[in-house]
């Protein structure tokens, strides 16, 4: 990811380092929420987790689908540039990597491919559109399986590429990037479980998350005082 006519300074970004430290309790609280949802394992999760398991078993055996990942990675940069009302000047995609040149760059745009599972979000969008046009209830298990499959693709390919020196990560700092990526991925995963489960609700997620995150920060404050 590059911004036209502007070079990024090197060195430690202290504000992002502090922000990363502040975000850690939020990630801890959301982890507790996710574990709570998984503890009450619902039968509707089974196709989702079968999809995750399928790709997890395929991943170490077959060749990494780097071309598919790079395309999704760069398209995610493009989408988030547009979300922040920026202009994309150039996009380059190859199996060895890609590049997006835009007039607007921030840490959301830089880190979006690591927490925004574009193929999973696309599957949700397609399913919602088809649900409006036709009844899709009979295909719900297949849809949940595809969500799990694409989510696992996002998860394992993100882990794979993060093993290498990524300019997007270096630009925002390793600690801040790691905490933000982990926390937002937790939110996305929980929202997927809420979406496919009739027993969970978005309002319940907001209430539980707010409570758990608040408890995490209060625990930290109690330890510090």
URJOPE-V394353 format. One record per residue. N is the residue number from 1. D_FIRST is the distance of its C-alpha to the first C-alpha in whole Angstrom. Layout:
n:N d_first:D_FIRST
n:N d_first:D_FIRST
This chain:
n:1 d_first:0
n:2 d_first:4
n:3 d_first:7
n:4 d_first:10
n:5 d_first:13
n:6 d_first:12
n:7 d_first:11
n:8 d_first:11
n:9 d_first:15
n:10 d_first:15
n:11 d_first:18
n:12 d_first:19
n:13 d_first:18
n:14 d_first:21
n:15 d_first:21
n:16 d_first:18
n:17 d_first:21
n:18 d_first:24
n:19 d_first:22
n:20 d_first:21
n:21 d_first:25
n:22 d_first:26
n:23 d_first:24
n:24 d_first:26
n:25 d_first:29
n:26 d_first:27
n:27 d_first:26
n:28 d_first:29
n:29 d_first:31
n:30 d_first:29
n:31 d_first:30
n:32 d_first:33
n:33 d_first:33
n:34 d_first:31
n:35 d_first:34
n:36 d_first:37
n:37 d_first:36
n:38 d_first:36
n:39 d_first:39
n:40 d_first:41
n:41 d_first:39
n:42 d_first:40
n:43 d_first:41
n:44 d_first:38
n:45 d_first:36
n:46 d_first:37
n:47 d_first:35
n:48 d_first:32
n:49 d_first:33
n:50 d_first:34
n:51 d_first:31
n:52 d_first:29
n:53 d_first:32
n:54 d_first:31
n:55 d_first:28
n:56 d_first:28
n:57 d_first:31
n:58 d_first:30
n:59 d_first:26
n:60 d_first:28
n:61 d_first:30
n:62 d_first:28
n:63 d_first:25
n:64 d_first:22
n:65 d_first:21
n:66 d_first:17
n:67 d_first:17
n:68 d_first:18
n:69 d_first:15
n:70 d_first:12
n:71 d_first:13
n:72 d_first:14
n:73 d_first:10
n:74 d_first:8
n:75 d_first:11
n:76 d_first:11
n:77 d_first:7
n:78 d_first:10
n:79 d_first:13
n:80 d_first:11
n:81 d_first:10
n:82 d_first:14
n:83 d_first:15
n:84 d_first:15
n:85 d_first:16
n:86 d_first:13
n:87 d_first:13
n:88 d_first:11
n:89 d_first:12
n:90 d_first:10
n:91 d_first:10
n:92 d_first:10
n:93 d_first:12
n:94 d_first:14
n:95 d_first:16
n:96 d_first:15
n:97 d_first:11
n:98 d_first:8
n:99 d_first:6
n:100 d_first:5
n:101 d_first:6
n:102 d_first:8
n:103 d_first:11
n:104 d_first:10
n:105 d_first:8
n:106 d_first:10
n:107 d_first:10
n:108 d_first:11
n:109 d_first:8
n:110 d_first:6
n:111 d_first:10
n:112 d_first:11
n:113 d_first:11
n:114 d_first:13
n:115 d_first:15
n:116 d_first:15
n:117 d_first:17
n:118 d_first:17
n:119 d_first:20
n:120 d_first:22
n:121 d_first:21
n:122 d_first:22
n:123 d_first:25
n:124 d_first:26
n:125 d_first:26
n:126 d_first:28
n:127 d_first:30
n:128 d_first:31
n:129 d_first:31
n:130 d_first:34
n:131 d_first:36
n:132 d_first:36
n:133 d_first:37
n:134 d_first:39
n:135 d_first:40
n:136 d_first:38
n:137 d_first:40
n:138 d_first:41
n:139 d_first:38
n:140 d_first:37
n:141 d_first:37
n:142 d_first:35
n:143 d_first:32
n:144 d_first:32
n:145 d_first:32
n:146 d_first:29
n:147 d_first:27
n:148 d_first:28
n:149 d_first:27
n:150 d_first:23
n:151 d_first:23
n:152 d_first:24
n:153 d_first:22
n:154 d_first:19
n:155 d_first:20
n:156 d_first:21
n:157 d_first:18
n:158 d_first:16
n:159 d_first:19
n:160 d_first:18
n:161 d_first:15
n:162 d_first:15
n:163 d_first:18
n:164 d_first:15
n:165 d_first:13
n:166 d_first:10
n:167 d_first:8
n:168 d_first:7
n:169 d_first:10
n:170 d_first:11
n:171 d_first:10
n:172 d_first:12
n:173 d_first:15
n:174 d_first:16
n:175 d_first:19
n:176 d_first:17
n:177 d_first:15
n:178 d_first:18
n:179 d_first:20
n:180 d_first:18
n:181 d_first:17
n:182 d_first:20
n:183 d_first:22
n:184 d_first:20
n:185 d_first:20
n:186 d_first:24
n:187 d_first:24
n:188 d_first:23
n:189 d_first:25
n:190 d_first:28
n:191 d_first:28
n:192 d_first:28
n:193 d_first:31
n:194 d_first:32
n:195 d_first:31
n:196 d_first:33
n:197 d_first:36
n:198 d_first:39
n:199 d_first:40
n:200 d_first:37
n:201 d_first:36
n:202 d_first:33
n:203 d_first:35
n:204 d_first:37
n:205 d_first:33
n:206 d_first:32
n:207 d_first:36
n:208 d_first:35
n:209 d_first:32
n:210 d_first:33
n:211 d_first:36
n:212 d_first:35
n:213 d_first:32
n:214 d_first:35
n:215 d_first:37
n:216 d_first:34
n:217 d_first:34
n:218 d_first:37
n:219 d_first:38
n:220 d_first:36
n:221 d_first:37
n:222 d_first:41
n:223 d_first:40
n:224 d_first:39
n:225 d_first:42
